[in-house]
Amino acid sequence: MRLNFYKDLSWPRLFFGVCKIVRFRKLLNINCFRRLISFESWMMKILLVMAGGSLGALSRYGVSLFAVKLFGAKFPYGTLIVNLLGCFLIGLAFALADRGLGIMNPSMRLFFMTGYLGALTTFSTFGLETVNAFREGRYIVSTANILTNNVIGSALVFLGLVVGRLR
């Protein structure tokens, strides 16, 4: 049986039915749009960290190779260079962000500080956290951070070497 549009459906019922469908679709589209923006924002953050991290890792590798060619392999100059350079760069980036310049916006911080410097060296983060604790007058925290990271960190490297040699 075929429905006759003009005889079987009243205009008010049709009008309000269409309005309900349109409102529901708008609501659905807004929620989908919000989820999409949220997903894109989350995905963009991950991509920024990944891009910065890959460049930081390549930089670390390149500096290490260059340092071995330049200075030899008797001392880990490559590691020293990237750690010291990373400390300088994270201090500079933190100061620029602190000044409120648009250069170090949240996206740039994710790319540069978390991604690039995170892959280049975690020592720079250690240095920043230690200096910030010292600047805030938390001298015990600053000293404890230095001692635990260096003394316990070196001891754990030694322990890892020992455990790795066990059969």
PEFENNOR-V524363 format. One record per residue. N is the residue number from 0. RES is the residue in three letters. PSI is psi as a letter, one per 20 degrees, with the letter a starting at -180 (none if undefined). D_LAST is the distance of its C-alpha to the last C-alpha in Angstrom with 1 decimal. Layout:
N | RES | PSI | D_LAST
N | RES | PSI | D_LAST
This chain:
0 | MET | p | 82.3
1 | ARG | p | 82.2
2 | LEU | p | 82.2
3 | ASN | o | 85.0
4 | PHE | g | 83.6
5 | TYR | h | 87.0
6 | LYS | g | 88.2
7 | ASP | h | 85.1
8 | LEU | p | 83.2
9 | SER | q | 84.8
10 | TRP | g | 84.2
11 | PRO | g | 83.2
12 | ARG | g | 80.5
13 | LEU | g | 79.3
14 | PHE | g | 79.3
15 | PHE | h | 77.4
16 | GLY | g | 74.9
17 | VAL | g | 74.1
18 | CYS | g | 73.8
19 | LYS | g | 71.2
20 | ILE | g | 69.2
21 | VAL | g | 69.4
22 | ARG | g | 68.3
23 | PHE | g | 65.4
24 | ARG | h | 64.3
25 | LYS | g | 64.6
26 | LEU | g | 62.6
27 | LEU | g | 60.0
28 | ASN | h | 59.9
29 | ILE | g | 59.6
30 | ASN | g | 56.6
31 | CYS | h | 55.0
32 | PHE | g | 55.8
33 | ARG | g | 54.3
34 | ARG | g | 51.1
35 | LEU | g | 51.1
36 | ILE | g | 51.6
37 | SER | g | 48.9
38 | PHE | g | 46.5
39 | GLU | h | 47.6
40 | SER | g | 47.2
41 | TRP | g | 43.7
42 | MET | h | 42.8
43 | MET | h | 44.4
44 | LYS | g | 42.4
45 | ILE | g | 39.1
46 | LEU | h | 40.5
47 | LEU | g | 41.4
48 | VAL | g | 38.0
49 | MET | g | 36.4
50 | ALA | g | 38.9
51 | GLY | g | 38.5
52 | GLY | g | 34.7
53 | SER | h | 34.7
54 | LEU | h | 37.1
55 | GLY | g | 35.2
56 | ALA | g | 32.0
57 | LEU | h | 34.0
58 | SER | g | 35.6
59 | ARG | g | 32.4
60 | TYR | g | 31.2
61 | GLY | g | 34.6
62 | VAL | g | 34.9
63 | SER | g | 31.5
64 | LEU | g | 32.5
65 | PHE | g | 35.9
66 | ALA | h | 34.8
67 | VAL | g | 32.5
68 | LYS | h | 35.5
69 | LEU | g | 37.9
70 | PHE | i | 36.0
71 | GLY | a | 33.1
72 | ALA | j | 29.4
73 | LYS | h | 29.4
74 | PHE | q | 29.8
75 | PRO | m | 28.9
76 | TYR | h | 32.5
77 | GLY | g | 32.0
78 | THR | g | 30.1
79 | LEU | g | 32.8
80 | ILE | g | 35.6
81 | VAL | h | 34.4
82 | ASN | g | 33.8
83 | LEU | g | 37.2
84 | LEU | g | 38.9
85 | GLY | h | 37.5
86 | CYS | g | 38.7
87 | PHE | g | 42.2
88 | LEU | h | 42.3
89 | ILE | h | 41.3
90 | GLY | g | 43.9
91 | LEU | g | 46.5
92 | ALA | g | 45.8
93 | PHE | g | 45.9
94 | ALA | g | 49.2
95 | LEU | h | 50.7
96 | ALA | h | 49.8
97 | ASP | h | 51.2
98 | ARG | i | 54.5
99 | GLY | j | 54.9
100 | LEU | q | 55.2
101 | GLY | i | 54.7
102 | ILE | g | 52.2
103 | MET | m | 49.2
104 | ASN | r | 50.0
105 | PRO | h | 47.4
106 | SER | g | 46.5
107 | MET | h | 46.1
108 | ARG | g | 44.0
109 | LEU | g | 41.6
110 | PHE | g | 41.6
111 | PHE | g | 41.4
112 | MET | g | 39.9
113 | THR | g | 37.4
114 | GLY | f | 36.7
115 | TYR | g | 37.2
116 | LEU | h | 36.3
117 | GLY | h | 33.5
118 | ALA | h | 31.8
119 | LEU | g | 33.1
120 | THR | p | 31.7
121 | THR | i | 31.1
122 | PHE | h | 32.0
123 | SER | h | 35.7
124 | THR | g | 35.5
125 | PHE | g | 34.1
126 | GLY | g | 36.9
127 | LEU | g | 39.5
128 | GLU | h | 38.5
129 | THR | g | 38.5
130 | VAL | g | 41.9
131 | ASN | g | 43.4
132 | ALA | g | 42.5
133 | PHE | g | 44.0
134 | ARG | h | 47.1
135 | GLU | j | 47.5
136 | GLY | j | 47.6
137 | ARG | m | 44.3
138 | TYR | h | 43.2
139 | ILE | g | 40.8
140 | VAL | g | 39.0
141 | SER | g | 39.0
142 | THR | g | 37.6
143 | ALA | h | 35.0
144 | ASN | g | 33.9
145 | ILE | g | 33.6
146 | LEU | g | 31.7
147 | THR | g | 29.3
148 | ASN | g | 28.5
149 | ASN | g | 28.1
150 | VAL | g | 26.7
151 | ILE | h | 24.5
152 | GLY | g | 23.6
153 | SER | h | 22.5
154 | ALA | h | 20.6
155 | LEU | h | 18.7
156 | VAL | g | 18.0
157 | PHE | g | 16.5
158 | LEU | g | 14.5
159 | GLY | h | 13.3
160 | LEU | g | 12.3
161 | VAL | g | 10.4
162 | VAL | h | 8.6
163 | GLY | h | 8.1
164 | ARG | i | 6.4
165 | LEU | q | 3.8
166 | ARG | none | 0.0
